[in-house]
Amino acid sequence: MILSHAIRLFLRQIVATGGLPFEVKAPNAATQAAMLEARQVRARYATAKDLFDDLEGKRTKTKKKRSHKKV
């Protein structure tokens, strides 16, 4: 119920301002590079558990690759 109130408030702000109630900016070069790096890291693991196991040194020798989808 709280979520529906928040959405209703947001939509009212869109109508009142004639658009989004905040400025939308394109990511700068550093942010774009970080997003690309994150996608590449994410593509190396089949699940979040595999990622955390690798970070904790528990990763097994078999690696499952995710399909990498360009956004």
N, C-alpha and C positions, 0 to 999 in steps of 0.2 A: 504494500500500500504506500509506503514511503517513497519507493522508487517511482510509482506512477505520479505522485505529487511533484517529485523532482523533474520528471520529464515534462509534466504540464507547465511548470514554472519556466523551464528552458524554452519550450515552444512559445510561451507567451512573450519571452524576451526576444525571440526571433521576430515575432510579429511586430512588437513595439519598436525594435530598432531597424526593421526592414532588412534583416540579414542576421548573420551570426553575431552574438553579443561579445565577440572578441576578434582580434586581428589574426588572420591566418597567414603564416609565413612559410616559404619553402625552406627546407633544411640547407644549411651552409655546407661547404665542402667537408669540413671535419665531421659533421653529423652524418653526412652521406657515407663517408668512409667507415665510420663506426657501425652504421647499419649494415653495410656490405660485409664487414668482418663478422658481425653477429650472425648473419645468415650463413656464412661459410662455416662457422663453428657449429651452428645448429645442424647443418647438413651432415655433419660427421657422426651424429648419434641418432639411433632409432627412437630412443625414449629419453625423457628427462632423467630417469633413474640411471641410464647408461652415462649420461653427462656427469651426474654427481658422483657415481662410482669412479669414473675416471679422475675427477678432481680430488677424490679422497684416496686415490691409489689402489682402488679395488677392481679396476677394469680388467676383464679377462682378455685373452689374446684375440678372440673373434670379434670383429667389428661389423656392425650392420650399418649400412649407409642409408640415409633417408634420401628420397628424391628431392633435389633442390629446385624450388620453384622461384623464378624471377618475378619480382614485384615491380 
